[in-house]
Amino acid sequence: QSASDTRNFIHNVIAQNTETNSKLVTPSIIPRFAPSCSEELLNMLGELSVEHKLPVHTHLSENSSEVQLVKKLFPKATCYADVYARAGLLHERAYFAHCCHCDSFERQVVRVGNAGVVTCPTSNFIVGRALCPVRQWLDEGVELGLGTDVAAGWSSSILVAIRHVVVASRMLAEQQQDPSRALTWKEALYLATKGGANVLGLDVGAIEEGKAFDALLLDVGQGTPGNSPYDAVLPQDDLNTLFERFIWNGDDRNILHVFVDGKRVSGAAPNFQGNNALKTLISAFSGCGFSCAFIAVVCTSGALAALYAKRRSL
C-alpha cells in the first residue's frame, strides 16, 4: 500500500505541475529513516527516485542508539549510509539530515555518492545526543546546507538555525581545542542560502545570471519605534555591522518584502522597481567584501542598498 500511495502521489504532483506550468513544488522520496522501512520498500523507493529523477531526503546517524539499531536490522550493510546506497537512494539528488555520528568511512560513502548533508542544530540541541561536525564535512568537500527540523526543534526560523549552527560549531571547536574550527556568522549565512540551494539542487541562493530571484527586502535600521527587535542604530554602524545585528537579533519585523522567483509574494515595499533597480543595487555594492554568495536588499534611512557578495572559501 505504501508503494502504491507513493507512486500515485508522485504522478499526481507531476501532472499538476505540468497543468499549471509550475516548478515550485517537487515530489520527493522521503523514507522516515532506515529503521522504519523494510529492504523491499527502500529498494522500491530507490527505483522511483531514479525513474523520475527525484530528490531523496531522510535521516542519517542522528544518535548512537539509532546507528546501533540500523546495524542490527541491516547486517549486510557496511554502514548506515550503505543501507541507502544499496537501495539506490544515495546519489547526487540525495540529502541526509543530522549526520552527527558518521565516521570517516561513512563520510566517504556520502561524498563518493555525491550526496549532501543538512545540519539541523536546533533539533540536535533539543534531542541532546550529538552535534554535526559541520567543519569536518566541509573540509572533506561535501555539500552542506542548514535546516530547521521542526519535528524535534522548536523553531522554523532559519535565523534561529543560523545562530545555533554557529554556537554548535564553537562548542565543537572548544572540545577540539582549536577555535579556528568554529564557523563565522557569514559562513552560517552561506549554509542557510547558497549552501542549502546547492544541497537541494535548486537554482537559487545567489544573484547570478540564470538563477531565480529569491530574496528579502530588509530594514536593518532601527525600524518602527516600539516595533523593532533592537533599540538603536549608531551613526558609525556600517553595512557589515547592520547586517550582523540583523543576523543575531533580527526577526520577521525586519522583513519588508519577500520575493520568490522574481515575484513579490508578501509586503508592499516602496521605491523598488524591479530589474533596473536591482542591477543598480548590485553594481553599487558588489565589492562590499561579504563572504557569502547571498543577496539581501537592505533599507536604511530611506535608502536602498544591495548586499551582494561572493562565497569565500570555507
N, C-alpha and C positions, 0 to 999 in steps of 0.2 A: 504494500500500500504506500509506503514512504517513497519508494522508487517511482511509482506511478504518479503520485501527487507532485513530486519534484519535476518530473518531465512535463506534466501539464502546466505547471506554473511557469516554467521556462518558455514554453511555446506561447502561452498567453501574453507574457510580457513582451516577447519579441514581436508578436502580432500587433500589440498595442503601440509599440514604438514605431513600427512600420506605418501603421494607420495615421499616427499623429506626427510623423517625421521628427521624432524626438530622440535625443541621446542622453537625456538627463537621468534615466532610470535604467540600470543594467542588472539583469538577473545574475545571481551569484550562487556558487556552490558553497554552502556553509554547514558542514557537519559540526555538531556541538563540540565534540572533540573525540579522539580515537576511542576512549573507553566506552562511549555511549553508542558506538556503531559496530556492526559486525563486519568482518572482512568482505563479505559479499556486498554489503551496502557501500562500503568505501570504494570498492572496485567499480560499482555502477556509477557512483558519483564522479570518479576519475574519468570514466568513459564519456559522461555528459560534459565535463569540463573541456575535454579535448574535442569532442564532436562540435560543440557550439562556441569554442574558444572563450570560455567563461572564466572569470576570476574565481579563486578559491580562498576562503578565509576560515581559519579555525585556530584553536589554541595549541600551544606547544611548550612543554616543560615549564609550566607556571609554578608548580611547587613539587617538592621532593616525593611526597606520597603519590601524587599523580604519575610521576615518572616511574615509580616502582610498580604501580598498577598496570601501566602500559607494558612493561617488561613481562609481567605475568600473563597478560591477555594476548600478547603478540610475541611469542618466544622466538619466532623466526626472524624478526626484525633486528637489525644491528643496533638501532637506537630508536628513540621516539620519532624523530623526523623520518626515519626509514620506513615507518608504518605508512606514512603518506606517500613517500616516494614509490613504494611497491604497488600502491593503489593508483598511481598515475595522478596524484594530487599535489605533487611538488614540482612546480615548473615556474616559468617567468611570470605567470599571472597569479601565483600563489603568494599570500602574505600571512604570517603567523603572529598571533598576539602573544605578548609576555616574553617568552624565551629567556627566562631568568636562570634556568639550571642547565643550559646547553654547554656541554664540554667542547673541547677543541674539535673532536671528531664530528660531533653533531653540527657544530657551526660550519664545518667544511661541507657537510652534506647539504645544508641550506644554501651555502654560497655557490657550490658547483651546480646546484639545481636552478640557480638564478632567481630564487625566491626572495621575498622581502620580509622584514620584521616590523611589527607595530608595537611600540612600547607604551604601556598604559600605567604610568607611575601612580596615579591616584588610586587605582584599583589595587596595585601592589602594596601601597601603604595600608589600605583597609584590610586586605587579606592577611598582611603581615608575615608572609612566608619568605619573600626574597625580593631583590631589585634587579632590574635588567641591566647588564653591563653594556650600556649604550656605546661608550667609547671603544670597547673591545670589538663590537660588531662593526663600527665604522672603520676602525683601523684595518679590519680584515676585508673591507671592500663590499660589505653587504648593504643594500639599500635599506634605509630605516626611516620610519615615519612615527608620528606621535598620535596616540588615540586616547579616548576618554573611558571606554568600557563602563557605561553607567549601570550595568548589571551588578557590578561589585563596587564601583566607585560611586561617589555621592554627587558628582557634578558633570554635566555635559559640556561645560565651558572649556574650549581649547586653551583659553588664557590660564585657567587653573592648571591644566596639564603642562603648559609651558613652564610655569613656576615650579611645579612638582618635579619635573624631569631634571631641572637644574639642581634642586635640593637633593634628589636621589643621587645624582652624579657626584655631588660634593661629599655625600656620606660615603660612597664607594671610594672616592679619591682619598678620603681620610683613612679608610681602612687599608688602602694600598700605600699609604704614606707618600703620596705623590699628588700634590694639589693641582699640578698641570693637567691631570686626567679629568678634572671637573669640566662640565660644559659651561659655556657662557650663555647669557640670555639670547644673544644673537644666533648662536648655533641652535638653541632650542626653538627659536622662531623659524629658523630654516626647516627643522624637522616637522614643525606644525604646518608648513606651507609647501615649499618645493619638495622637501623630503617625502612628505605624505603623498604628494602628487606622483612622484617617481615610483613609490611603492605600489600605488593603485593603478599605475599606467595611464594617468589622466593628463591631458594637455592643459594643465592649469598650474598655478603656483608661482608664476613669474610673468613679467611683462616682456614677452618676446613675440616676434612675428609668427603668426600661425596659431598661437595659443588663445584659448578662450579667456576673456577678460572677467575674472572673478576677483573682486576687490571690495574693500571697505572705505568709505569716506568717514574720516575720524575728526573729532575735535579733541586735540590733546592739550588744549589750553585749560584754563580754569573752568570753562564751561558755564552753564547756567547757575547763578548763585543759588545756593540751597538745594541744588540737584546735581552735584558733581562728586565723583569718587575721591577727589582730593581738594585741598583748600586753596593753594596758591601756586602761581607760576611766577618765577623770579625773572627780572629783566635780563639776567645773564644766561638764562637757560637756552642752550642751542637745540637744534632739531634732534640730535642724538639723545640729549637729556630728556627732552619732552617725550620722545617715543619710549625710552626706557621706563619712564614713570608710568606710561600707559600699560606697558607690559606687566609691571609689578603691582600697580594699584588700580588700573582702569577696569571698566566693566561695560555693560551694554549702554550706559548713559553717554559714553564717548562716541558711540556709533551713530552717525548721522544718516548713513545710507549704505545699502548693500547692493552690489552688482553681481549678477550671475550670468555668465556667457554674454556679457556686454549689455544686459538689460537691468534696469532698476527694478528690484523686487520689493524694496521697502524704503521708506524715508522720502523726504522731499527736499534734498539739499539744493540750495540756490547757487547760481553762478557757476554751474558746471555744465558745459555744452558739448559733451561727447568727445569724438576723436581728436578734433583740432586742439581742444584744451588739454587733452591727455598728452598729446605729442609735445606741447609746450612744457607741460609739467615734467615729463621725463627728461627732456633736453636740459631743463634748468637744474635738475637735481641728480643727474646720472652719475656725477662724480662725488657723491656725498660720503663715500667710504664705508658704507654698510657691508657686512659680510654675508648677508642673506639674499638669496635670489627671491625677492618678495617685493611687492609694492603695497604701500599704504598711502592713501591720499589723505593728507593732513590739513586741517583747517585751524589756523591760529590767528587771532586778532583780525579776523575777516579776510585773511589772505590764504589762498590755496597753494599748497606745495606738495610735490610728489616725492615720496621716499622710494627710490629705486636703486637696488644695489645688486652686485654680483656675488655669487657664492664664494666665500673664502674657503680654501682647502680645510676640510675638517680633520 
